[in-house]
């Protein structure tokens, strides 16, 4: 299983949002654990908010990108 969370990055460009998401993914993957063999991965979806869209449409776009990342092999960031 996994958890979903939302980051809001006001004023971030498409490129900046992708780079930030990729840094978050890399930090999650590199988390050390002192006991046992636990391997973390993270699939992230990135979407840009368009003022003409509703918040629900924006979240749907991010969710679609997330599932694209999972479908394409997991442990990656997708737009």
PyMOL Python script that loads the backbone (N, CA, C, O; Angstrom):
from pymol import cmd

cmd.read_pdbstr("""\
ATOM      1  N   UNK A   1       0.805  -1.173   0.000  1.00  0.00           N
ATOM      2  CA  UNK A   1       0.000   0.000   0.000  1.00  0.00           C
ATOM      3  C   UNK A   1       0.859   1.252   0.000  1.00  0.00           C
ATOM      4  O   UNK A   1       2.081   1.193   0.132  1.00  0.00           O
ATOM      5  N   UNK A   2       0.217   2.340  -0.145  1.00  0.00           N
ATOM      6  CA  UNK A   2       0.932   3.607  -0.154  1.00  0.00           C
ATOM      7  C   UNK A   2       0.028   4.739   0.265  1.00  0.00           C
ATOM      8  O   UNK A   2      -1.187   4.586   0.395  1.00  0.00           O
ATOM      9  N   UNK A   3       0.631   5.835   0.466  1.00  0.00           N
ATOM     10  CA  UNK A   3      -0.088   7.040   0.870  1.00  0.00           C
ATOM     11  C   UNK A   3      -0.019   8.067  -0.244  1.00  0.00           C
ATOM     12  O   UNK A   3       0.931   8.089  -1.026  1.00  0.00           O
ATOM     13  N   UNK A   4      -1.023   8.909  -0.308  1.00  0.00           N
ATOM     14  CA  UNK A   4      -1.019  10.020  -1.257  1.00  0.00           C
ATOM     15  C   UNK A   4      -0.974  11.320  -0.476  1.00  0.00           C
ATOM     16  O   UNK A   4      -1.607  11.453   0.572  1.00  0.00           O
ATOM     17  N   UNK A   5      -0.216  12.277  -0.999  1.00  0.00           N
ATOM     18  CA  UNK A   5      -0.170  13.602  -0.389  1.00  0.00           C
ATOM     19  C   UNK A   5      -0.047  14.624  -1.503  1.00  0.00           C
ATOM     20  O   UNK A   5       0.300  14.289  -2.635  1.00  0.00           O
ATOM     21  N   UNK A   6      -0.331  15.857  -1.174  1.00  0.00           N
ATOM     22  CA  UNK A   6      -0.356  16.937  -2.152  1.00  0.00           C
ATOM     23  C   UNK A   6       0.588  18.036  -1.708  1.00  0.00           C
ATOM     24  O   UNK A   6       0.532  18.488  -0.564  1.00  0.00           O
ATOM     25  N   UNK A   7       1.453  18.466  -2.607  1.00  0.00           N
ATOM     26  CA  UNK A   7       2.304  19.631  -2.373  1.00  0.00           C
ATOM     27  C   UNK A   7       1.793  20.753  -3.252  1.00  0.00           C
ATOM     28  O   UNK A   7       1.527  20.542  -4.435  1.00  0.00           O
ATOM     29  N   UNK A   8       1.656  21.925  -2.697  1.00  0.00           N
ATOM     30  CA  UNK A   8       1.254  23.094  -3.476  1.00  0.00           C
ATOM     31  C   UNK A   8       2.461  24.007  -3.562  1.00  0.00           C
ATOM     32  O   UNK A   8       3.023  24.407  -2.542  1.00  0.00           O
ATOM     33  N   UNK A   9       2.855  24.333  -4.777  1.00  0.00           N
ATOM     34  CA  UNK A   9       4.060  25.128  -5.027  1.00  0.00           C
ATOM     35  C   UNK A   9       3.684  26.396  -5.788  1.00  0.00           C
ATOM     36  O   UNK A   9       3.839  26.447  -7.008  1.00  0.00           O
ATOM     37  N   UNK A  10       3.194  27.419  -5.091  1.00  0.00           N
ATOM     38  CA  UNK A  10       2.757  28.648  -5.764  1.00  0.00           C
ATOM     39  C   UNK A  10       3.880  29.269  -6.597  1.00  0.00           C
ATOM     40  O   UNK A  10       5.002  29.445  -6.121  1.00  0.00           O
ATOM     41  N   UNK A  11       3.559  29.590  -7.825  1.00  0.00           N
ATOM     42  CA  UNK A  11       4.504  30.273  -8.696  1.00  0.00           C
ATOM     43  C   UNK A  11       5.540  29.380  -9.350  1.00  0.00           C
ATOM     44  O   UNK A  11       6.351  29.861 -10.141  1.00  0.00           O
ATOM     45  N   UNK A  12       5.534  28.087  -9.040  1.00  0.00           N
ATOM     46  CA  UNK A  12       6.527  27.183  -9.630  1.00  0.00           C
ATOM     47  C   UNK A  12       6.176  26.914 -11.093  1.00  0.00           C
ATOM     48  O   UNK A  12       5.012  26.707 -11.439  1.00  0.00           O
ATOM     49  N   UNK A  13       7.188  26.921 -11.931  1.00  0.00           N
ATOM     50  CA  UNK A  13       6.995  26.567 -13.336  1.00  0.00           C
ATOM     51  C   UNK A  13       6.883  25.047 -13.446  1.00  0.00           C
ATOM     52  O   UNK A  13       7.118  24.326 -12.476  1.00  0.00           O
ATOM     53  N   UNK A  14       6.526  24.578 -14.618  1.00  0.00           N
ATOM     54  CA  UNK A  14       6.446  23.128 -14.873  1.00  0.00           C
ATOM     55  C   UNK A  14       7.780  22.467 -14.555  1.00  0.00           C
ATOM     56  O   UNK A  14       7.825  21.433 -13.888  1.00  0.00           O
ATOM     57  N   UNK A  15       8.854  23.061 -15.030  1.00  0.00           N
ATOM     58  CA  UNK A  15      10.203  22.522 -14.812  1.00  0.00           C
ATOM     59  C   UNK A  15      10.570  22.512 -13.327  1.00  0.00           C
ATOM     60  O   UNK A  15      11.097  21.525 -12.815  1.00  0.00           O
ATOM     61  N   UNK A  16      10.286  23.615 -12.648  1.00  0.00           N
ATOM     62  CA  UNK A  16      10.598  23.710 -11.212  1.00  0.00           C
ATOM     63  C   UNK A  16       9.794  22.688 -10.408  1.00  0.00           C
ATOM     64  O   UNK A  16      10.334  22.037  -9.514  1.00  0.00           O
ATOM     65  N   UNK A  17       8.516  22.549 -10.721  1.00  0.00           N
ATOM     66  CA  UNK A  17       7.665  21.593 -10.005  1.00  0.00           C
ATOM     67  C   UNK A  17       8.173  20.171 -10.203  1.00  0.00           C
ATOM     68  O   UNK A  17       8.205  19.379  -9.262  1.00  0.00           O
ATOM     69  N   UNK A  18       8.568  19.854 -11.424  1.00  0.00           N
ATOM     70  CA  UNK A  18       9.084  18.514 -11.708  1.00  0.00           C
ATOM     71  C   UNK A  18      10.375  18.262 -10.936  1.00  0.00           C
ATOM     72  O   UNK A  18      10.554  17.190 -10.357  1.00  0.00           O
ATOM     73  N   UNK A  19      11.279  19.249 -10.923  1.00  0.00           N
ATOM     74  CA  UNK A  19      12.554  19.089 -10.208  1.00  0.00           C
ATOM     75  C   UNK A  19      12.335  18.926  -8.708  1.00  0.00           C
ATOM     76  O   UNK A  19      13.008  18.117  -8.070  1.00  0.00           O
ATOM     77  N   UNK A  20      11.409  19.680  -8.144  1.00  0.00           N
ATOM     78  CA  UNK A  20      11.111  19.564  -6.715  1.00  0.00           C
ATOM     79  C   UNK A  20      10.525  18.181  -6.417  1.00  0.00           C
ATOM     80  O   UNK A  20      10.923  17.531  -5.450  1.00  0.00           O
ATOM     81  N   UNK A  21       9.589  17.737  -7.242  1.00  0.00           N
ATOM     82  CA  UNK A  21       8.996  16.410  -7.048  1.00  0.00           C
ATOM     83  C   UNK A  21      10.063  15.327  -7.143  1.00  0.00           C
ATOM     84  O   UNK A  21      10.051  14.371  -6.368  1.00  0.00           O
ATOM     85  N   UNK A  22      10.963  15.470  -8.071  1.00  0.00           N
ATOM     86  CA  UNK A  22      12.038  14.486  -8.241  1.00  0.00           C
ATOM     87  C   UNK A  22      12.962  14.482  -7.021  1.00  0.00           C
ATOM     88  O   UNK A  22      13.421  13.419  -6.602  1.00  0.00           O
ATOM     89  N   UNK A  23      13.239  15.653  -6.448  1.00  0.00           N
ATOM     90  CA  UNK A  23      14.059  15.717  -5.223  1.00  0.00           C
ATOM     91  C   UNK A  23      13.340  15.040  -4.056  1.00  0.00           C
ATOM     92  O   UNK A  23      13.968  14.336  -3.265  1.00  0.00           O
ATOM     93  N   UNK A  24      12.038  15.250  -3.948  1.00  0.00           N
ATOM     94  CA  UNK A  24      11.251  14.589  -2.900  1.00  0.00           C
ATOM     95  C   UNK A  24      11.336  13.076  -3.082  1.00  0.00           C
ATOM     96  O   UNK A  24      11.561  12.342  -2.119  1.00  0.00           O
ATOM     97  N   UNK A  25      11.156  12.615  -4.312  1.00  0.00           N
ATOM     98  CA  UNK A  25      11.221  11.174  -4.596  1.00  0.00           C
ATOM     99  C   UNK A  25      12.581  10.608  -4.214  1.00  0.00           C
ATOM    100  O   UNK A  25      12.664   9.557  -3.578  1.00  0.00           O
ATOM    101  N   UNK A  26      13.651  11.304  -4.601  1.00  0.00           N
ATOM    102  CA  UNK A  26      15.006  10.841  -4.292  1.00  0.00           C
ATOM    103  C   UNK A  26      15.245  10.778  -2.784  1.00  0.00           C
ATOM    104  O   UNK A  26      15.893   9.849  -2.303  1.00  0.00           O
ATOM    105  N   UNK A  27      14.732  11.752  -2.033  1.00  0.00           N
ATOM    106  CA  UNK A  27      14.877  11.756  -0.566  1.00  0.00           C
ATOM    107  C   UNK A  27      14.142  10.564   0.049  1.00  0.00           C
ATOM    108  O   UNK A  27      14.661   9.914   0.956  1.00  0.00           O
ATOM    109  N   UNK A  28      12.948  10.282  -0.438  1.00  0.00           N
ATOM    110  CA  UNK A  28      12.185   9.146   0.079  1.00  0.00           C
ATOM    111  C   UNK A  28      12.937   7.848  -0.182  1.00  0.00           C
ATOM    112  O   UNK A  28      13.075   7.012   0.711  1.00  0.00           O
ATOM    113  N   UNK A  29      13.420   7.683  -1.402  1.00  0.00           N
ATOM    114  CA  UNK A  29      14.121   6.461  -1.788  1.00  0.00           C
ATOM    115  C   UNK A  29      15.403   6.266  -0.979  1.00  0.00           C
ATOM    116  O   UNK A  29      15.788   5.133  -0.692  1.00  0.00           O
ATOM    117  N   UNK A  30      16.058   7.354  -0.613  1.00  0.00           N
ATOM    118  CA  UNK A  30      17.343   7.249   0.083  1.00  0.00           C
ATOM    119  C   UNK A  30      17.214   7.220   1.610  1.00  0.00           C
ATOM    120  O   UNK A  30      18.228   7.271   2.307  1.00  0.00           O
ATOM    121  N   UNK A  31      15.988   7.141   2.145  1.00  0.00           N
ATOM    122  CA  UNK A  31      15.804   7.096   3.606  1.00  0.00           C
ATOM    123  C   UNK A  31      16.468   5.853   4.191  1.00  0.00           C
ATOM    124  O   UNK A  31      16.180   4.733   3.771  1.00  0.00           O
ATOM    125  N   UNK A  32      17.359   6.055   5.164  1.00  0.00           N
ATOM    126  CA  UNK A  32      18.004   4.889   5.791  1.00  0.00           C
ATOM    127  C   UNK A  32      17.125   4.303   6.908  1.00  0.00           C
ATOM    128  O   UNK A  32      16.417   5.028   7.607  1.00  0.00           O
ATOM    129  N   UNK A  33      17.190   3.019   7.048  1.00  0.00           N
ATOM    130  CA  UNK A  33      16.496   2.330   8.138  1.00  0.00           C
ATOM    131  C   UNK A  33      17.505   1.474   8.876  1.00  0.00           C
ATOM    132  O   UNK A  33      18.328   0.800   8.256  1.00  0.00           O
ATOM    133  N   UNK A  34      17.444   1.498  10.193  1.00  0.00           N
ATOM    134  CA  UNK A  34      18.453   0.807  10.985  1.00  0.00           C
ATOM    135  C   UNK A  34      18.124  -0.660  11.234  1.00  0.00           C
ATOM    136  O   UNK A  34      19.012  -1.429  11.601  1.00  0.00           O
ATOM    137  N   UNK A  35      16.888  -1.062  11.046  1.00  0.00           N
ATOM    138  CA  UNK A  35      16.569  -2.464  11.294  1.00  0.00           C
ATOM    139  C   UNK A  35      15.864  -3.074  10.093  1.00  0.00           C
ATOM    140  O   UNK A  35      14.948  -2.488   9.515  1.00  0.00           O
ATOM    141  N   UNK A  36      16.317  -4.262   9.740  1.00  0.00           N
ATOM    142  CA  UNK A  36      15.683  -4.983   8.648  1.00  0.00           C
ATOM    143  C   UNK A  36      16.022  -4.424   7.283  1.00  0.00           C
ATOM    144  O   UNK A  36      16.769  -3.456   7.139  1.00  0.00           O
ATOM    145  N   UNK A  37      15.450  -5.063   6.301  1.00  0.00           N
ATOM    146  CA  UNK A  37      15.668  -4.659   4.912  1.00  0.00           C
ATOM    147  C   UNK A  37      14.369  -4.063   4.382  1.00  0.00           C
ATOM    148  O   UNK A  37      13.494  -4.784   3.903  1.00  0.00           O
ATOM    149  N   UNK A  38      14.257  -2.780   4.470  1.00  0.00           N
ATOM    150  CA  UNK A  38      13.072  -2.083   3.979  1.00  0.00           C
ATOM    151  C   UNK A  38      13.495  -1.224   2.800  1.00  0.00           C
ATOM    152  O   UNK A  38      14.405  -0.402   2.907  1.00  0.00           O
ATOM    153  N   UNK A  39      12.828  -1.424   1.684  1.00  0.00           N
ATOM    154  CA  UNK A  39      13.136  -0.644   0.493  1.00  0.00           C
ATOM    155  C   UNK A  39      11.936   0.239   0.158  1.00  0.00           C
ATOM    156  O   UNK A  39      10.822  -0.249  -0.036  1.00  0.00           O
ATOM    157  N   UNK A  40      12.178   1.510   0.096  1.00  0.00           N
ATOM    158  CA  UNK A  40      11.116   2.454  -0.248  1.00  0.00           C
ATOM    159  C   UNK A  40      11.238   2.868  -1.698  1.00  0.00           C
ATOM    160  O   UNK A  40      12.340   2.982  -2.235  1.00  0.00           O
ATOM    161  N   UNK A  41      10.115   3.088  -2.316  1.00  0.00           N
ATOM    162  CA  UNK A  41      10.086   3.711  -3.633  1.00  0.00           C
ATOM    163  C   UNK A  41       8.960   4.736  -3.600  1.00  0.00           C
ATOM    164  O   UNK A  41       8.107   4.707  -2.712  1.00  0.00           O
ATOM    165  N   UNK A  42       8.964   5.624  -4.556  1.00  0.00           N
ATOM    166  CA  UNK A  42       7.933   6.653  -4.606  1.00  0.00           C
ATOM    167  C   UNK A  42       7.587   6.950  -6.058  1.00  0.00           C
ATOM    168  O   UNK A  42       8.466   7.185  -6.887  1.00  0.00           O
ATOM    169  N   UNK A  43       6.317   6.936  -6.343  1.00  0.00           N
ATOM    170  CA  UNK A  43       5.814   7.344  -7.649  1.00  0.00           C
ATOM    171  C   UNK A  43       5.082   8.661  -7.441  1.00  0.00           C
ATOM    172  O   UNK A  43       4.180   8.757  -6.608  1.00  0.00           O
ATOM    173  N   UNK A  44       5.477   9.675  -8.206  1.00  0.00           N
ATOM    174  CA  UNK A  44       4.887  11.000  -8.030  1.00  0.00           C
ATOM    175  C   UNK A  44       4.259  11.489  -9.324  1.00  0.00           C
ATOM    176  O   UNK A  44       4.791  11.269 -10.412  1.00  0.00           O
ATOM    177  N   UNK A  45       3.126  12.152  -9.191  1.00  0.00           N
ATOM    178  CA  UNK A  45       2.463  12.781 -10.318  1.00  0.00           C
ATOM    179  C   UNK A  45       2.462  14.286 -10.133  1.00  0.00           C
ATOM    180  O   UNK A  45       2.156  14.785  -9.049  1.00  0.00           O
ATOM    181  N   UNK A  46       2.801  15.002 -11.179  1.00  0.00           N
ATOM    182  CA  UNK A  46       2.893  16.463 -11.126  1.00  0.00           C
ATOM    183  C   UNK A  46       1.860  17.059 -12.082  1.00  0.00           C
ATOM    184  O   UNK A  46       1.699  16.587 -13.207  1.00  0.00           O
ATOM    185  N   UNK A  47       1.169  18.093 -11.627  1.00  0.00           N
ATOM    186  CA  UNK A  47       0.201  18.798 -12.471  1.00  0.00           C
ATOM    187  C   UNK A  47       0.305  20.288 -12.189  1.00  0.00           C
ATOM    188  O   UNK A  47       0.611  20.698 -11.070  1.00  0.00           O
ATOM    189  N   UNK A  48       0.051  21.084 -13.200  1.00  0.00           N
ATOM    190  CA  UNK A  48       0.021  22.537 -13.041  1.00  0.00           C
ATOM    191  C   UNK A  48      -1.427  22.996 -12.961  1.00  0.00           C
ATOM    192  O   UNK A  48      -2.275  22.559 -13.740  1.00  0.00           O
ATOM    193  N   UNK A  49      -1.695  23.873 -12.020  1.00  0.00           N
ATOM    194  CA  UNK A  49      -3.054  24.390 -11.853  1.00  0.00           C
ATOM    195  C   UNK A  49      -3.335  25.453 -12.897  1.00  0.00           C
ATOM    196  O   UNK A  49      -2.551  26.383 -13.086  1.00  0.00           O
ATOM    197  N   UNK A  50      -4.448  25.302 -13.563  1.00  0.00           N
ATOM    198  CA  UNK A  50      -4.916  26.251 -14.557  1.00  0.00           C
ATOM    199  C   UNK A  50      -6.142  26.932 -13.958  1.00  0.00           C
ATOM    200  O   UNK A  50      -7.097  26.254 -13.577  1.00  0.00           O
ATOM    201  N   UNK A  51      -6.131  28.243 -13.871  1.00  0.00           N
ATOM    202  CA  UNK A  51      -7.238  28.962 -13.225  1.00  0.00           C
ATOM    203  C   UNK A  51      -8.591  28.677 -13.874  1.00  0.00           C
ATOM    204  O   UNK A  51      -9.635  28.880 -13.255  1.00  0.00           O
ATOM    205  N   UNK A  52      -8.569  28.210 -15.116  1.00  0.00           N
ATOM    206  CA  UNK A  52      -9.817  27.881 -15.795  1.00  0.00           C
ATOM    207  C   UNK A  52     -10.362  26.526 -15.336  1.00  0.00           C
ATOM    208  O   UNK A  52     -11.516  26.194 -15.609  1.00  0.00           O
ATOM    209  N   UNK A  53      -9.534  25.749 -14.641  1.00  0.00           N
ATOM    210  CA  UNK A  53      -9.940  24.429 -14.164  1.00  0.00           C
ATOM    211  C   UNK A  53     -10.417  24.502 -12.721  1.00  0.00           C
ATOM    212  O   UNK A  53     -10.085  25.428 -11.980  1.00  0.00           O
ATOM    213  N   UNK A  54     -11.194  23.513 -12.348  1.00  0.00           N
ATOM    214  CA  UNK A  54     -11.619  23.422 -10.947  1.00  0.00           C
ATOM    215  C   UNK A  54     -10.522  22.725 -10.137  1.00  0.00           C
ATOM    216  O   UNK A  54      -9.618  22.111 -10.704  1.00  0.00           O
ATOM    217  N   UNK A  55     -10.610  22.825  -8.835  1.00  0.00           N
ATOM    218  CA  UNK A  55      -9.657  22.135  -7.961  1.00  0.00           C
ATOM    219  C   UNK A  55      -9.766  20.629  -8.178  1.00  0.00           C
ATOM    220  O   UNK A  55      -8.753  19.930  -8.182  1.00  0.00           O
ATOM    221  N   UNK A  56     -10.979  20.127  -8.358  1.00  0.00           N
ATOM    222  CA  UNK A  56     -11.168  18.694  -8.601  1.00  0.00           C
ATOM    223  C   UNK A  56     -10.475  18.254  -9.886  1.00  0.00           C
ATOM    224  O   UNK A  56      -9.874  17.180  -9.930  1.00  0.00           O
ATOM    225  N   UNK A  57     -10.554  19.079 -10.935  1.00  0.00           N
ATOM    226  CA  UNK A  57      -9.877  18.753 -12.196  1.00  0.00           C
ATOM    227  C   UNK A  57      -8.363  18.760 -12.016  1.00  0.00           C
ATOM    228  O   UNK A  57      -7.663  17.926 -12.591  1.00  0.00           O
ATOM    229  N   UNK A  58      -7.864  19.685 -11.231  1.00  0.00           N
ATOM    230  CA  UNK A  58      -6.435  19.774 -10.940  1.00  0.00           C
ATOM    231  C   UNK A  58      -5.952  18.520 -10.205  1.00  0.00           C
ATOM    232  O   UNK A  58      -4.931  17.935 -10.565  1.00  0.00           O
ATOM    233  N   UNK A  59      -6.687  18.119  -9.184  1.00  0.00           N
ATOM    234  CA  UNK A  59      -6.314  16.915  -8.432  1.00  0.00           C
ATOM    235  C   UNK A  59      -6.421  15.681  -9.321  1.00  0.00           C
ATOM    236  O   UNK A  59      -5.594  14.775  -9.221  1.00  0.00           O
ATOM    237  N   UNK A  60      -7.419  15.636 -10.180  1.00  0.00           N
ATOM    238  CA  UNK A  60      -7.559  14.524 -11.120  1.00  0.00           C
ATOM    239  C   UNK A  60      -6.348  14.452 -12.058  1.00  0.00           C
ATOM    240  O   UNK A  60      -5.851  13.362 -12.342  1.00  0.00           O
ATOM    241  N   UNK A  61      -5.872  15.605 -12.539  1.00  0.00           N
ATOM    242  CA  UNK A  61      -4.696  15.633 -13.418  1.00  0.00           C
ATOM    243  C   UNK A  61      -3.455  15.119 -12.686  1.00  0.00           C
ATOM    244  O   UNK A  61      -2.657  14.381 -13.263  1.00  0.00           O
ATOM    245  N   UNK A  62      -3.291  15.504 -11.426  1.00  0.00           N
ATOM    246  CA  UNK A  62      -2.151  15.024 -10.631  1.00  0.00           C
ATOM    247  C   UNK A  62      -2.273  13.521 -10.393  1.00  0.00           C
ATOM    248  O   UNK A  62      -1.282  12.796 -10.476  1.00  0.00           O
ATOM    249  N   UNK A  63      -3.476  13.056 -10.101  1.00  0.00           N
ATOM    250  CA  UNK A  63      -3.715  11.628  -9.889  1.00  0.00           C
ATOM    251  C   UNK A  63      -3.427  10.827 -11.155  1.00  0.00           C
ATOM    252  O   UNK A  63      -2.836   9.748 -11.093  1.00  0.00           O
ATOM    253  N   UNK A  64      -3.844  11.357 -12.299  1.00  0.00           N
ATOM    254  CA  UNK A  64      -3.582  10.697 -13.578  1.00  0.00           C
ATOM    255  C   UNK A  64      -2.080  10.576 -13.816  1.00  0.00           C
ATOM    256  O   UNK A  64      -1.602   9.531 -14.257  1.00  0.00           O
ATOM    257  N   UNK A  65      -1.338  11.639 -13.524  1.00  0.00           N
ATOM    258  CA  UNK A  65       0.119  11.601 -13.675  1.00  0.00           C
ATOM    259  C   UNK A  65       0.737  10.589 -12.710  1.00  0.00           C
ATOM    260  O   UNK A  65       1.680   9.886 -13.072  1.00  0.00           O
ATOM    261  N   UNK A  66       0.216  10.510 -11.492  1.00  0.00           N
ATOM    262  CA  UNK A  66       0.699   9.535 -10.513  1.00  0.00           C
ATOM    263  C   UNK A  66       0.511   8.117 -11.049  1.00  0.00           C
ATOM    264  O   UNK A  66       1.447   7.319 -11.012  1.00  0.00           O
ATOM    265  N   UNK A  67      -0.673   7.796 -11.540  1.00  0.00           N
ATOM    266  CA  UNK A  67      -0.929   6.451 -12.048  1.00  0.00           C
ATOM    267  C   UNK A  67      -0.116   6.165 -13.305  1.00  0.00           C
ATOM    268  O   UNK A  67       0.224   5.011 -13.567  1.00  0.00           O
ATOM    269  N   UNK A  68       0.200   7.190 -14.082  1.00  0.00           N
ATOM    270  CA  UNK A  68       1.085   7.018 -15.236  1.00  0.00           C
ATOM    271  C   UNK A  68       2.483   6.599 -14.760  1.00  0.00           C
ATOM    272  O   UNK A  68       3.103   5.712 -15.346  1.00  0.00           O
ATOM    273  N   UNK A  69       2.969   7.243 -13.698  1.00  0.00           N
ATOM    274  CA  UNK A  69       4.279   6.889 -13.138  1.00  0.00           C
ATOM    275  C   UNK A  69       4.274   5.440 -12.653  1.00  0.00           C
ATOM    276  O   UNK A  69       5.240   4.708 -12.869  1.00  0.00           O
ATOM    277  N   UNK A  70       3.204   5.033 -12.006  1.00  0.00           N
ATOM    278  CA  UNK A  70       3.107   3.647 -11.526  1.00  0.00           C
ATOM    279  C   UNK A  70       3.054   2.672 -12.695  1.00  0.00           C
ATOM    280  O   UNK A  70       3.724   1.640 -12.677  1.00  0.00           O
ATOM    281  N   UNK A  71       2.259   2.997 -13.709  1.00  0.00           N
ATOM    282  CA  UNK A  71       2.111   2.122 -14.874  1.00  0.00           C
ATOM    283  C   UNK A  71       3.427   1.976 -15.634  1.00  0.00           C
ATOM    284  O   UNK A  71       3.704   0.918 -16.199  1.00  0.00           O
ATOM    285  N   UNK A  72       4.229   3.024 -15.650  1.00  0.00           N
ATOM    286  CA  UNK A  72       5.489   3.012 -16.398  1.00  0.00           C
ATOM    287  C   UNK A  72       6.653   2.421 -15.608  1.00  0.00           C
ATOM    288  O   UNK A  72       7.810   2.597 -15.989  1.00  0.00           O
ATOM    289  N   UNK A  73       6.360   1.728 -14.521  1.00  0.00           N
ATOM    290  CA  UNK A  73       7.417   1.025 -13.815  1.00  0.00           C
ATOM    291  C   UNK A  73       7.643   1.457 -12.386  1.00  0.00           C
ATOM    292  O   UNK A  73       8.533   0.924 -11.724  1.00  0.00           O
ATOM    293  N   UNK A  74       6.875   2.395 -11.891  1.00  0.00           N
ATOM    294  CA  UNK A  74       6.983   2.866 -10.503  1.00  0.00           C
ATOM    295  C   UNK A  74       8.313   3.558 -10.228  1.00  0.00           C
ATOM    296  O   UNK A  74       9.213   3.580 -11.067  1.00  0.00           O
ATOM    297  N   UNK A  75       8.408   4.124  -9.021  1.00  0.00           N
ATOM    298  CA  UNK A  75       9.610   4.815  -8.555  1.00  0.00           C
ATOM    299  C   UNK A  75      10.097   5.870  -9.548  1.00  0.00           C
ATOM    300  O   UNK A  75      11.274   5.909  -9.907  1.00  0.00           O
ATOM    301  N   UNK A  76       9.178   6.713  -9.978  1.00  0.00           N
ATOM    302  CA  UNK A  76       9.518   7.791 -10.909  1.00  0.00           C
ATOM    303  C   UNK A  76       8.519   8.933 -10.764  1.00  0.00           C
ATOM    304  O   UNK A  76       7.492   8.809 -10.098  1.00  0.00           O
ATOM    305  N   UNK A  77       8.849  10.034 -11.399  1.00  0.00           N
ATOM    306  CA  UNK A  77       7.992  11.219 -11.398  1.00  0.00           C
ATOM    307  C   UNK A  77       7.429  11.393 -12.801  1.00  0.00           C
ATOM    308  O   UNK A  77       8.146  11.235 -13.789  1.00  0.00           O
ATOM    309  N   UNK A  78       6.151  11.718 -12.884  1.00  0.00           N
ATOM    310  CA  UNK A  78       5.508  11.860 -14.189  1.00  0.00           C
ATOM    311  C   UNK A  78       4.631  13.103 -14.228  1.00  0.00           C
ATOM    312  O   UNK A  78       4.069  13.513 -13.213  1.00  0.00           O
ATOM    313  N   UNK A  79       4.521  13.700 -15.422  1.00  0.00           N
ATOM    314  CA  UNK A  79       3.614  14.816 -15.660  1.00  0.00           C
ATOM    315  C   UNK A  79       2.369  14.287 -16.302  1.00  0.00           C
ATOM    316  O   UNK A  79       1.453  15.054 -16.598  1.00  0.00           O
TER     317      UNK A  79
END
""", "prot")
cmd.dss("prot")
cmd.show_as("cartoon", "prot")
cmd.util.cbc("prot")
cmd.orient("prot")
